[in-house]
């Protein structure tokens, strides 16, 4: 199984403000949709709530310590939702689903889940917006001793940004 982060972050590390994206970059949204379609995605409860609905054509795995949140579980074939209480449980569940959703599992947020999983991810798909934004949720720095940039695609519209892909360095 390949465990990956997929995230857009400002130059100052901001990924959100008041549980919303502080920018609108259609090409990044398209990249996210295409990369994660048909795959398992892991997210925290706040990220799930900020999206407002299960993402279609993906296995939505939501991490929360709130047992009442189980009411959001769904076996709908187009938008399945599975609720777990820890990152470890989410990864274990996704590893049992690779036959259906593929080898690559995506962690899509939020900040706490990204920090908790940084030491175990294999790949990072980082859309780096080349501006600072105010916000209250951040993405951790990518440690160049642990990750190597393997791909970069620069864009200038609607604001300068880059699609960056990092791979974990061999130990």
Beta strands, then each sheet from edge to edge (+ up, - down):
strand 1: 2-10
strand 2: 14-16
strand 3: 40-44
strand 4: 59-63
strand 5: 81-84
strand 6: 104-109
strand 7: 123-129
strand 8: 137-138
strand 9: 147-155
strand 10: 161-168
sheet 1: 5+ 4+ 3+ 6+ 1+ 7+ 10- 9+
sheet 2: 2+ 8-
end
